[in-house]
């Protein structure tokens, strides 16, 4: 086997191992944190927003000194 084919095979194996490592890293929870892949998945995690947004909601905070109105569009 010539040197270029050997280098290509080594590169493919390295890329495969790195890819498998990244997939496993994104699939394993880190302590109290869920798996990173689950957080970044568009249908889950950070992007998960309830379809129904309440028309009115009361939130208390010691930092607010007056009423606050938030308008939401569709």
C-alpha positions as CSV (number, residue, x, y, z in Angstrom):
1,X,0.0,0.0,0.0
2,X,1.5,3.4,-1.0
3,X,1.9,6.2,1.5
4,X,-1.0,8.4,0.3
5,X,-3.5,5.6,0.7
6,X,-2.2,4.9,4.2
7,X,-2.5,8.5,5.1
8,X,-6.0,8.6,3.7
9,X,-7.1,5.6,5.8
10,X,-5.5,7.0,8.9
11,X,-7.3,10.3,8.4
12,X,-10.6,8.6,7.9
13,X,-10.2,6.5,11.0
14,X,-9.2,9.6,13.0
15,X,-12.2,11.5,11.7
16,X,-14.5,8.6,12.5
17,X,-13.1,8.3,16.1
18,X,-13.5,12.1,16.6
19,X,-17.1,12.0,15.3
20,X,-18.0,9.1,17.6
21,X,-16.4,11.0,20.5
22,X,-18.4,14.1,19.8
23,X,-21.7,12.2,19.4
24,X,-21.0,10.4,22.8
25,X,-20.1,13.7,24.5
26,X,-23.3,15.3,23.3
27,X,-25.3,12.3,24.5
28,X,-24.0,12.0,28.0
29,X,-25.4,14.2,30.8
30,X,-22.8,16.2,32.7
31,X,-23.7,16.1,36.4
32,X,-26.9,18.1,36.9
33,X,-26.9,19.3,33.3
34,X,-28.8,17.4,30.7
35,X,-26.9,16.2,27.6
36,X,-25.8,19.1,25.4
37,X,-27.3,17.6,22.3
38,X,-30.7,17.5,24.0
39,X,-30.4,21.2,25.0
40,X,-29.5,22.2,21.5
41,X,-32.1,20.1,19.7
42,X,-34.7,22.4,18.1
43,X,-37.7,20.4,19.4
44,X,-36.4,20.2,22.9
45,X,-34.3,21.9,25.5
46,X,-33.6,25.7,25.1
47,X,-35.9,26.0,22.1
48,X,-38.9,24.3,23.7
49,X,-41.6,27.0,24.2
50,X,-45.1,26.3,25.1
51,X,-47.4,26.8,22.1
52,X,-50.0,28.5,24.3
53,X,-48.8,31.8,25.8
54,X,-51.0,33.1,28.6
55,X,-53.0,36.2,27.7
56,X,-52.3,37.7,31.2
57,X,-49.6,36.7,33.7
58,X,-48.7,38.3,37.0
59,X,-45.0,38.2,38.0
60,X,-43.7,39.6,41.2
61,X,-40.2,40.9,41.5
62,X,-38.6,43.1,44.2
63,X,-36.8,45.0,41.5
64,X,-40.0,46.4,39.9
65,X,-41.3,49.6,41.4
66,X,-44.3,50.0,39.0
67,X,-46.6,48.0,36.8
68,X,-45.0,46.7,33.6
69,X,-47.0,45.9,30.5
70,X,-45.6,43.4,27.9
71,X,-47.2,43.2,24.5
72,X,-46.8,40.0,22.4
73,X,-47.5,39.8,18.8
74,X,-48.7,36.7,17.0
